[in-house]
Amino acid sequence: MDIKTFGFLAATALYLLQPLPVVADDAPPKSGNSVFDRAVELVVDNFHDASALPRFGTTVRQEIGKEPLNANSSETRVDKAIDSVLASLQASHTGRFEPDTIAYFELADIFRFAIRNNMRRLFPPDGQVSYPGIGMIAEPLAGSLFVSDVYDGSSAARAGILTGDEILSVDGAPYHEIASFTDKVGRDVEIRLRRNAGAEPISVKVGVERLRPLRTFERAIETSIGITQREGKRAGYVRLWTLSAPDGLDIVAREMADGRLKDVDGMVVDLRGRWGGGPSDAAELFVGDTPTFRLIPRDGEATLANVRWQKPVVAIIDEGARSGLELFAYALKSNGIPLVGSRTAGALLAGRAYLLPDDSLLEVAVSDAVIGDDVRLEGIGVAPDIPVDFSLPYAAGRDPQREAALQEMQRILAGG
């Protein structure tokens, strides 16, 4: 089996594991609200840790009892109730995502096989997940919105939007992840932003595109590849936005075997991603011992079957490294590869997605995740070897963690 085939089959391994349903002796009561009740039922039947269900059931009863929760309850009331009961589980890979968020579309594409019977209805006419956007993520901090991620190769990147920019408005209205761009595909929007604290706002024109999440991630991975030369040494760089994109690792492997990264002296691998997933042995691309291997048929066109990087590696981590990316980081660290940045998310469980009656997406942690005999990263994460803080507001595109990783690579290469 070649790399592409293996990667496609294993791309969502950490997401799609499914245990046998848990049977609760004392099932929580029904509220009469179909969305809330279905969310509760799915947790009771599928959540991986049965010991958490009594606490969950108590929270369900409290939510039903403290304020009316029934078929006529407002969306706001139902949202708060579901958030409350899910929070009681104190687990990653457990949450509800609604169609007015980018996360909903990205997870729908990652979990497309789990919800495959509803894909054409949800995403007509062909069942392919897409949404209107510009390839940018903004996070609320201290009452303002700041750009936390700009996908490489996106229209936001081409327009010059930088990590740390404060987003003030889109076409004169407050920013919303999906609504700000609905019915504007193929047109430009005007985004007003502030790049430095106290500075006058500036405006940029950004083209709205119809984004296919996993293809967007693949493009971002490929576009992120770059080379930095210092003191006669060349360091390659790639950002793994997710391990769930079918061709993501293959893009990196091809570039290392025959492309732009073939002749660099070392690699900086950026694990500050959006989502994890992926094959559990993904890190072997950088730490495995097997040689690079090709199959060459009669026509002479080689198929890359196996790639292993044999030169120095430095990795960058932060709280964006979660799930499969945390396992990746742990494997690199265990093999002596230095990690630069801040502690990972501590979110290593296996999740599965379910549709609720209102078509929101419920993710439930359905399996524990154990490394070796007894190592768990859930709630703990992976610590960096070289801690480097990153302050998001008004960063103006500055990236001290990436710079520190390049300096560490330079130090390693200078030492031979």
C-alpha positions as CSV (number, residue, x, y, z in Angstrom):
1,M,0.0,0.0,0.0
2,D,1.5,3.4,-1.0
3,I,1.6,6.5,1.3
4,K,-1.3,8.2,-0.4
5,T,-3.6,5.2,0.1
6,F,-2.5,4.5,3.6
7,G,-2.9,8.2,4.6
8,F,-6.4,8.4,3.1
9,L,-7.6,5.3,5.0
10,A,-6.1,6.3,8.3
11,A,-6.6,10.1,8.1
12,T,-9.3,10.2,10.8
13,A,-8.3,7.3,12.9
14,L,-8.3,9.2,16.2
15,Y,-11.8,10.6,15.4
16,L,-13.7,7.6,14.4
17,L,-13.1,4.9,17.0
18,Q,-16.4,3.7,18.4
19,P,-16.8,1.7,21.6
20,L,-19.8,-0.4,22.6
21,P,-22.6,1.8,24.0
22,V,-22.6,2.4,27.8
23,V,-25.8,1.3,29.5
24,A,-26.7,3.6,32.4
25,D,-28.6,2.1,35.3
26,D,-30.1,5.5,36.2
27,A,-30.8,7.3,33.0
28,P,-31.3,11.1,33.2
29,P,-34.9,12.4,32.8
30,K,-36.3,13.8,29.6
31,S,-36.8,17.5,29.3
32,G,-39.2,17.5,26.4
33,N,-36.7,19.4,24.2
34,S,-35.7,17.2,21.3
35,V,-32.2,18.7,20.8
36,F,-31.3,18.7,24.5
37,D,-32.6,15.2,25.0
38,R,-30.9,13.7,22.0
39,A,-27.6,15.3,23.1
40,V,-28.0,13.7,26.6
41,E,-28.9,10.3,25.1
42,L,-25.8,10.3,22.8
43,V,-23.5,11.1,25.7
44,V,-25.1,8.4,27.9
45,D,-24.8,5.8,25.1
46,N,-21.4,6.6,23.8
47,F,-19.1,8.6,26.2
48,H,-16.0,6.6,26.9
49,D,-15.8,7.1,30.7
50,A,-18.8,5.5,32.5
51,S,-17.6,6.9,35.8
52,A,-18.4,10.4,34.6
53,L,-22.0,9.6,33.9
54,P,-23.4,10.1,37.4
55,R,-22.0,13.6,37.5
56,F,-23.4,14.2,34.0
57,G,-26.8,13.0,35.1
58,T,-26.8,15.3,38.1
59,T,-26.0,18.2,35.9
60,V,-28.8,17.2,33.5
61,R,-31.3,17.2,36.4
62,Q,-30.1,20.5,37.6
63,E,-30.5,22.1,34.2
64,I,-34.0,20.7,33.7
65,G,-35.1,21.8,37.2
66,K,-33.6,25.3,37.6
67,E,-35.4,26.9,34.6
68,P,-38.0,25.7,32.2
69,L,-36.5,23.5,29.5
70,N,-39.0,22.0,27.1
71,A,-40.1,21.9,23.5
72,N,-40.9,25.6,23.6
73,S,-37.6,26.7,25.2
74,S,-35.6,29.4,23.4
75,E,-32.5,28.5,21.4
76,T,-30.4,30.5,23.9
77,R,-31.7,28.5,26.8
78,V,-31.1,25.2,25.0
79,D,-27.6,26.2,24.0
80,K,-26.7,27.1,27.6
81,A,-28.1,23.9,28.9
82,I,-26.2,21.7,26.5
83,D,-23.0,23.6,27.1
84,S,-23.5,23.1,30.8
85,V,-24.1,19.4,30.8
86,L,-21.2,18.7,28.3
87,A,-18.8,20.8,30.4
88,S,-19.6,18.6,33.4
89,L,-17.8,15.7,31.6
90,Q,-14.5,17.6,31.8
91,A,-13.2,16.0,28.6
92,S,-11.8,17.1,25.2
93,H,-13.4,16.0,22.0
94,T,-16.8,16.7,23.5
95,G,-18.8,19.7,22.4
96,R,-21.6,21.1,20.2
97,F,-21.0,23.0,17.0
98,E,-23.6,25.1,15.1
99,P,-23.7,26.0,11.4
100,D,-22.8,29.7,12.1
101,T,-19.2,28.7,13.0
102,I,-16.2,27.7,10.8
103,A,-15.6,24.8,13.3
104,Y,-18.9,23.3,12.2
105,F,-17.9,23.0,8.6
106,E,-14.4,21.9,9.3
107,L,-15.5,19.1,11.6
108,A,-18.3,18.1,9.3
109,D,-15.7,17.5,6.6
110,I,-13.4,15.6,9.0
111,F,-16.4,13.5,10.2
112,R,-17.9,13.2,6.8
113,F,-18.1,9.4,6.9
114,A,-19.8,9.4,10.3
115,I,-22.6,11.7,9.0
116,R,-22.5,10.4,5.4
117,N,-26.2,9.6,5.2
118,N,-27.0,13.3,5.7
119,M,-24.3,15.0,3.6
120,R,-26.4,15.7,0.5
121,R,-29.2,17.1,2.6
122,L,-26.8,19.3,4.6
123,F,-24.6,20.4,1.7
124,P,-26.6,20.3,-1.5
125,P,-26.4,19.4,-4.3
126,D,-23.3,17.1,-4.2
127,G,-22.8,16.5,-0.4
128,Q,-19.4,18.3,-0.4
129,V,-18.8,20.4,2.6
130,S,-18.1,24.1,1.8
131,Y,-18.6,27.5,3.3
132,P,-18.1,31.2,2.3
133,G,-15.0,32.6,3.9
134,I,-11.6,34.2,3.6
135,G,-9.4,31.6,5.4
136,M,-9.1,33.5,8.7
137,I,-9.9,32.6,12.3
138,A,-10.5,35.3,14.9
139,E,-10.7,34.7,18.7
140,P,-12.3,36.9,21.4
141,L,-9.8,38.3,23.9
142,A,-10.6,41.0,26.5
143,G,-13.7,42.1,24.7
144,S,-12.1,42.3,21.2
145,L,-11.6,40.0,18.3
146,F,-8.0,39.1,17.3
147,V,-6.8,37.1,14.3
148,S,-5.4,33.9,15.6
149,D,-4.9,32.0,12.4
150,V,-4.5,33.0,8.7
151,Y,-4.5,29.9,6.5
152,D,-1.5,29.9,4.2
153,G,-2.6,30.5,0.6
154,S,-5.9,32.0,1.6
155,S,-7.4,35.2,0.3
156,A,-6.9,36.7,3.8
157,A,-3.2,35.9,3.6
158,R,-3.0,37.4,0.1
159,A,-4.7,40.5,1.3
160,G,-2.1,41.0,4.0
161,I,-4.1,40.2,7.1
162,L,-1.7,39.3,9.9
163,T,-1.9,37.2,13.1
164,G,-2.7,39.5,15.9
165,D,-4.8,42.0,13.9
166,E,-7.8,43.3,15.8
167,I,-10.9,42.8,13.6
168,L,-13.3,45.7,13.9
169,S,-15.9,45.2,11.2
170,V,-16.7,43.5,7.8
171,D,-18.5,45.8,5.3
172,G,-19.4,48.1,8.2
173,A,-21.0,45.4,10.4
174,P,-19.8,43.3,13.3
175,Y,-17.7,40.3,12.2
176,H,-19.4,36.9,12.2
177,E,-17.6,33.8,11.0
178,I,-20.1,32.7,8.4
179,A,-22.8,35.4,8.2
180,S,-20.3,38.1,7.3
181,F,-19.5,36.3,4.0
182,T,-22.8,34.7,3.1
183,D,-23.9,35.5,-0.5
184,K,-20.6,37.3,-1.1
185,V,-18.6,34.5,-2.8
186,G,-16.7,36.0,-5.7
187,R,-16.9,39.5,-4.3
188,D,-14.6,41.6,-2.1
189,V,-15.5,42.6,1.4
190,E,-14.0,45.5,3.3
191,I,-12.4,44.5,6.6
192,R,-11.5,47.2,9.1
193,L,-8.8,46.2,11.5
194,R,-6.3,47.6,13.9
195,R,-2.7,46.4,13.7
196,N,-1.2,48.1,16.7
197,A,-2.7,49.1,20.0
198,G,-4.1,52.6,19.9
199,A,-3.4,53.0,16.2
200,E,-5.9,54.3,13.7
201,P,-7.9,51.5,11.9
202,I,-7.0,50.5,8.4
203,S,-9.1,48.8,5.8
204,V,-8.3,45.9,3.5
205,K,-10.2,44.4,0.6
206,V,-10.5,40.6,0.8
207,G,-12.0,38.3,-1.8
208,V,-14.6,35.9,-0.5
209,E,-14.2,32.3,-1.6
210,R,-16.1,29.1,-1.3
211,L,-13.9,27.0,0.9
212,R,-13.7,23.2,1.0
213,P,-12.3,22.6,4.5
214,L,-9.9,19.7,4.0
215,R,-8.8,21.0,0.6
216,T,-8.2,24.4,2.2
217,F,-6.0,22.7,4.8
218,E,-4.1,20.8,2.1
219,R,-3.5,24.0,0.3
220,A,-2.4,25.7,3.5
221,I,0.1,22.9,4.3
222,E,1.6,23.1,0.8
223,T,1.7,26.9,0.7
224,S,3.3,27.1,4.1
225,I,6.4,25.3,2.9
226,G,9.4,27.6,2.9
227,I,13.2,27.7,3.2
228,T,15.3,30.0,5.3
229,Q,19.0,30.4,4.7
230,R,21.4,31.5,7.5
231,E,25.1,31.2,7.7
232,G,25.2,28.9,4.7
233,K,22.7,26.5,6.0
234,R,19.2,26.0,4.7
235,A,16.3,25.2,7.0
236,G,13.0,24.0,5.6
237,Y,9.6,24.8,7.2
238,V,6.1,23.4,7.0
239,R,3.0,23.9,9.1
240,L,0.8,20.9,9.7
241,W,-2.6,22.6,10.1
242,T,-4.3,19.2,10.6
243,L,-3.5,15.5,10.1
244,S,-7.0,14.8,8.9
245,A,-6.6,16.1,5.4
246,P,-6.2,13.0,3.1
247,D,-3.2,14.3,1.2
248,G,-1.6,16.5,3.9
249,L,1.3,14.2,5.0
250,D,1.8,13.0,1.4
251,I,2.4,16.6,0.3
252,V,5.1,16.9,2.9
253,A,6.6,13.6,2.0
254,R,6.7,14.4,-1.7
255,E,8.4,17.8,-1.1
256,M,11.0,16.1,1.1
257,A,11.7,13.3,-1.3
258,D,11.7,15.2,-4.6
259,G,10.6,18.7,-4.1
260,R,11.5,22.0,-2.5
261,L,12.6,20.4,0.8
262,K,14.8,17.7,-0.7
263,D,18.1,19.6,-0.3
264,V,17.6,21.5,2.9
265,D,19.9,20.8,5.8
266,G,17.1,20.6,8.5
267,M,13.4,20.8,9.0
268,V,11.2,23.0,11.3
269,V,7.9,21.3,11.7
270,D,5.1,23.5,12.9
271,L,2.4,21.6,14.8
272,R,0.4,24.6,15.9
273,G,-2.7,23.3,14.0
274,R,-6.5,23.6,14.0
275,W,-7.5,19.9,14.4
276,G,-5.7,16.7,15.1
277,G,-6.9,13.3,13.7
278,G,-4.6,11.4,11.4
279,P,-2.7,8.1,11.5
280,S,-1.2,7.4,14.9
281,D,2.2,6.7,13.4
282,A,2.3,10.0,11.5
283,A,5.5,11.1,13.3
284,E,7.4,8.3,11.7
285,L,7.8,10.5,8.6
286,F,10.5,12.3,10.7
287,V,11.7,9.7,13.2
288,G,11.2,6.3,11.5
289,D,14.2,4.1,10.7
290,T,13.0,2.5,7.4
291,P,14.6,4.0,4.2
292,T,12.9,6.0,1.6
293,F,11.4,3.5,-0.9
294,R,10.0,3.9,-4.5
295,L,8.3,1.5,-6.8
296,I,9.2,1.9,-10.5
297,P,7.1,0.1,-13.1
298,R,8.0,-0.6,-16.8
299,D,7.0,2.9,-17.9
300,G,9.6,4.4,-15.5
301,E,7.2,6.6,-13.5
302,A,8.0,6.0,-9.9
303,T,5.5,5.7,-7.1
304,L,6.7,7.0,-3.7
305,A,5.9,4.3,-1.3
306,N,7.8,5.3,1.8
307,V,9.7,8.5,2.9
308,R,11.8,8.9,6.1
309,W,13.5,12.2,6.9
310,Q,17.1,11.6,8.1
311,K,18.2,15.1,8.9
312,P,17.8,17.4,11.9
313,V,14.3,18.3,13.0
314,V,12.9,21.0,15.4
315,A,9.1,21.2,16.1
316,I,6.9,24.1,17.2
317,I,4.0,23.5,19.6
318,D,1.3,25.4,21.4
319,E,-2.3,24.9,22.6
320,G,-3.3,24.5,18.9
321,A,-1.4,21.2,18.9
322,R,-4.2,18.8,20.0
323,S,-5.3,15.3,19.5
324,G,-3.3,13.5,16.8
325,L,-0.9,16.5,16.7
326,E,-0.1,16.0,20.4
327,L,0.7,12.3,19.7
328,F,2.9,13.6,16.9
329,A,4.7,16.0,19.3
330,Y,5.0,13.3,22.0
331,A,6.7,10.9,19.5
332,L,9.1,13.6,18.3
333,K,10.0,14.5,21.9
334,S,10.5,10.8,22.8
335,N,13.0,10.6,20.0
336,G,15.0,13.5,21.2
337,I,13.7,16.2,18.8
338,P,13.5,19.6,20.6
339,L,10.0,21.2,20.9
340,V,9.8,25.0,20.9
341,G,6.8,27.0,22.1
342,S,4.2,26.4,24.8
343,R,2.4,23.4,26.2
344,T,0.0,21.5,23.9
345,A,-3.7,21.4,24.5
346,G,-3.9,18.2,26.6
347,A,-6.7,17.0,24.4
348,L,-6.0,13.4,23.4
349,L,-9.1,11.3,23.2
350,A,-10.9,9.8,20.3
351,G,-14.1,11.5,19.2
352,R,-17.0,10.8,17.0
353,A,-19.6,13.2,15.5
354,Y,-23.4,12.9,15.6
355,L,-26.1,15.1,14.2
356,L,-28.7,16.6,16.5
357,P,-32.3,17.2,15.5
358,D,-31.5,20.9,14.6
359,D,-28.6,19.7,12.4
360,S,-26.0,21.0,14.9
361,L,-23.0,18.7,15.3
362,L,-22.3,16.9,18.6
363,E,-18.8,15.6,19.2
364,V,-18.5,12.9,21.9
365,A,-15.3,11.4,23.2
366,V,-15.9,7.7,22.6
367,S,-12.5,6.2,23.5
368,D,-9.7,6.9,25.9
369,A,-6.2,7.3,24.4
370,V,-3.2,5.6,26.0
371,I,0.4,5.8,24.8
372,G,2.5,2.8,25.6
373,D,1.3,1.1,28.8
374,D,0.0,4.0,30.8
375,V,0.9,7.5,29.4
376,R,-2.1,9.8,28.9
377,L,-1.9,13.3,27.6
378,E,-5.5,14.2,28.2
379,G,-5.6,17.2,30.6
380,I,-1.8,17.2,30.7
381,G,-0.4,17.9,27.2
382,V,3.3,17.9,26.1
383,A,5.7,20.5,27.5
384,P,8.2,22.3,25.3
385,D,11.9,21.8,25.7
386,I,12.4,25.5,24.9
387,P,9.5,27.6,26.3
388,V,8.6,30.6,24.2
389,D,5.5,32.7,24.9
390,F,3.3,34.2,22.2
391,S,1.1,37.2,22.9
392,L,-1.6,37.3,20.3
393,P,-3.1,40.9,20.5
394,Y,-1.4,43.2,18.0
395,A,1.4,40.7,17.2
396,A,1.5,42.3,13.7
397,G,2.5,39.0,12.2
398,R,5.5,38.6,14.5
399,D,6.1,35.0,15.5
400,P,8.6,34.6,18.3
401,Q,8.0,30.8,18.5
402,R,8.9,30.3,14.9
403,E,11.9,32.5,15.2
404,A,13.1,30.6,18.2
405,A,12.7,27.3,16.4
406,L,14.8,28.6,13.5
407,Q,17.4,29.8,15.9
408,E,17.5,26.3,17.5
409,M,17.8,24.7,14.1
410,Q,20.7,27.1,13.2
411,R,22.4,26.1,16.5
412,I,22.0,22.4,15.7
413,L,23.3,22.8,12.1
414,A,26.3,24.9,13.3
415,G,27.2,22.1,15.6
416,G,27.4,19.6,12.8
